[in-house]
Amino acid sequence: MRPDQLEQLRNLEHVNFKGYDFTILGCDQADHLLKQIREQQREISKTLLKKFYADHGHAIPEDFIDHCYDHPDTPWVQPKRHGCLFLLGVLGVLLLITAIGSFFTKPENKTAPPATTTSSNPSPAEKLAPSPSFPDPRFWPKQVRISAPVELRGIVDGGLIHMTASPNDLLDATLSEDHKSVTLRRFDITGTLPLEETDFLERARQASTAHESAH
């Protein structure tokens, strides 16, 4: 690592590198890490600004905020929305697959007792359908705040990177298929926490409530 890279890392604001040895990084790895940190800080700034406007009841499009950060010298043009048509198309395909599957299903033997086994592999439609006790997938958050420390690891430019995220940190999040844990990401390195050690459900329910209030 070059001295100027080390100085940049030491002067970063609101980044906790306590216990991390920068001397193991090469020049390319240091440049990549600095780039990832700046991108993450920009995304956090966007998220805070979006939350501020949403909490105060202002209808500011998220695309507008993203554009102001990423392209401050270019006028913003509101994009056309085709989300509803896309969702209708996906639902139509799923219904068609279900109908075709039922058409080719062999009739049950009338003399045989009814099967009581449960399939361990749910269909695509079953995966998409929200359970009554779990938030709708439309409202699952892309970022969560953690309530317990988690170790993040990953390979960046051929080198192993690892760091510990502290409680109350905000991280990118992806829910597991069994809805029991959350995969967390920062700087292309990942870790896992149980669902209850994040505010995933709280954020999803707040988004659902806001959506219902808006409609």
C-alpha positions in Angstrom: 0.0 0.0 0.0 1.2 3.5 -0.8 1.5 6.1 2.0 -1.2 8.3 0.4 -3.6 5.4 0.4 -2.9 4.7 4.0 -3.5 8.4 4.8 -6.9 8.4 2.9 -8.0 5.3 4.9 -7.0 6.8 8.2 -8.9 10.1 7.4 -12.2 8.5 6.4 -15.1 9.8 8.5 -17.6 7.6 10.2 -15.7 4.4 9.4 -14.5 2.1 12.2 -11.4 0.1 11.3 -10.4 -0.7 14.9 -8.2 -3.8 14.9 -7.8 -4.0 11.1 -4.2 -4.3 9.7 -4.0 -2.3 6.5 -0.4 -3.4 5.9 -1.7 -6.7 4.4 -3.3 -4.8 1.5 -1.6 -4.2 -1.8 -2.1 -1.0 -3.9 -4.9 -2.4 -6.1 -6.7 -3.8 -3.0 -6.4 -0.5 -1.2 -7.8 1.4 -4.2 -10.7 -1.1 -4.4 -11.4 -0.8 -0.7 -11.4 3.0 -0.9 -13.8 3.0 -3.9 -16.2 0.5 -2.1 -16.2 2.7 1.1 -17.0 5.9 -0.8 -19.8 4.1 -2.8 -21.2 2.7 0.5 -21.1 6.1 2.1 -22.9 7.6 -0.9 -25.6 4.9 -0.7 -26.0 5.6 3.1 -26.4 9.3 2.4 -29.1 8.6 -0.2 -30.9 6.2 2.2 -30.9 8.8 5.1 -32.2 11.5 2.8 -35.0 9.2 1.4 -36.0 8.3 5.0 -36.0 12.0 6.0 -38.4 12.9 3.2 -40.6 9.8 3.8 -40.8 10.5 7.5 -41.9 14.0 6.9 -44.6 13.1 4.3 -42.9 14.5 1.2 -43.5 12.7 -2.1 -39.9 12.9 -3.4 -39.2 10.2 -6.0 -36.2 8.0 -5.0 -35.0 8.2 -8.5 -34.6 11.9 -8.2 -32.4 11.6 -5.1 -30.3 8.9 -6.7 -29.8 11.1 -9.8 -28.8 14.2 -7.7 -26.0 12.2 -6.0 -24.8 10.3 -9.1 -25.2 13.0 -11.8 -25.4 16.5 -10.1 -24.7 18.4 -13.3 -27.4 16.6 -15.4 -31.1 17.5 -15.4 -33.4 14.8 -14.1 -36.1 13.3 -16.3 -38.7 11.2 -14.5 -38.6 7.6 -16.0 -41.7 5.9 -17.3 -43.1 3.2 -15.0 -43.8 -0.3 -16.3 -43.7 -2.1 -13.0 -47.4 -3.0 -12.9 -47.4 -4.5 -16.4 -44.3 -6.5 -15.5 -45.9 -7.9 -12.4 -49.1 -8.8 -14.3 -47.0 -10.6 -16.9 -45.2 -12.6 -14.2 -48.4 -13.6 -12.5 -49.9 -14.6 -15.8 -47.0 -16.9 -16.6 -47.2 -18.5 -13.1 -51.0 -19.1 -13.6 -50.4 -20.6 -17.0 -47.7 -23.0 -15.6 -50.0 -24.0 -12.8 -52.9 -24.7 -15.3 -50.7 -26.8 -17.7 -49.3 -28.8 -14.7 -52.8 -29.6 -13.5 -54.0 -30.6 -17.0 -51.2 -33.3 -17.3 -51.6 -34.6 -13.8 -52.6 -38.2 -13.7 -56.0 -38.9 -12.0 -55.8 -40.4 -8.5 -56.6 -44.0 -7.9 -60.1 -44.0 -6.3 -59.3 -47.1 -4.2 -56.0 -45.9 -2.9 -56.0 -43.9 0.4 -55.3 -40.1 0.0 -51.7 -39.2 0.2 -50.7 -37.2 3.4 -47.1 -36.4 2.5 -46.1 -32.8 2.1 -43.8 -31.6 -0.7 -40.5 -30.3 0.5 -40.0 -28.3 -2.7 -42.6 -25.5 -3.0 -43.6 -24.3 -6.5 -42.5 -20.9 -7.7 -46.1 -19.6 -7.0 -45.9 -20.9 -3.4 -42.5 -19.2 -2.9 -43.9 -15.8 -4.1 -47.1 -16.0 -2.1 -46.7 -14.2 1.3 -47.7 -16.2 4.4 -50.3 -14.6 6.6 -47.8 -14.0 9.4 -44.9 -12.8 7.3 -44.6 -9.5 5.4 -45.3 -9.4 1.7 -42.0 -9.8 -0.4 -42.8 -6.4 -2.0 -41.9 -4.7 1.3 -38.8 -6.6 2.3 -36.0 -4.1 3.0 -32.8 -4.0 1.0 -30.9 -2.7 4.1 -31.2 -3.5 7.8 -29.8 -2.4 11.1 -28.2 -5.1 13.1 -28.5 -5.6 16.9 -25.5 -8.0 17.3 -21.9 -8.0 15.9 -21.3 -10.0 12.8 -18.1 -11.0 11.1 -17.9 -10.2 7.4 -15.5 -12.1 5.1 -14.8 -12.2 1.3 -12.2 -12.3 -1.4 -11.4 -9.0 -3.0 -8.9 -8.8 -5.8 -7.4 -12.2 -4.7 -7.0 -11.2 -1.1 -9.0 -12.2 2.0 -10.8 -9.3 3.6 -12.6 -9.6 6.9 -14.0 -7.1 9.4 -16.6 -7.1 12.2 -19.8 -5.0 11.8 -21.0 -3.6 15.1 -24.5 -3.4 16.5 -26.6 -0.6 15.1 -24.6 -0.7 11.8 -26.7 -0.4 8.6 -25.9 -3.2 6.0 -27.3 -4.4 2.7 -29.5 -7.5 3.3 -30.9 -10.5 1.6 -33.4 -12.8 3.3 -32.8 -16.6 3.3 -35.2 -18.9 1.6 -36.4 -20.3 5.0 -37.0 -16.8 6.4 -34.8 -17.6 9.4 -31.6 -15.7 8.6 -30.3 -12.6 6.7 -27.2 -12.4 4.5 -25.4 -9.1 5.2 -23.0 -7.3 2.8 -20.5 -4.5 2.9 -17.7 -3.8 0.4 -18.4 -7.1 -1.4 -17.9 -9.1 1.8 -20.7 -11.0 3.5 -21.8 -12.5 6.8 -25.0 -14.0 8.3 -27.2 -13.2 11.3 -30.5 -14.7 12.5 -33.5 -12.8 11.4 -34.4 -11.7 15.0 -31.0 -10.0 15.4 -31.9 -7.4 12.7 -34.8 -5.0 12.2 -35.8 -6.7 9.0 -39.4 -7.4 10.1 -39.8 -4.0 11.6 -38.7 -2.3 8.4 -40.9 -4.6 6.2 -44.0 -3.9 8.3 -43.4 -0.1 8.3 -43.1 -0.2 4.5 -46.3 -2.3 4.3 -48.2 0.2 6.6 -47.0 3.2 4.6 -48.1 1.5 1.4 -51.6 0.8 2.8 -51.9 4.4 4.1 -50.9 5.8 0.7 -53.7 3.7 -1.0 
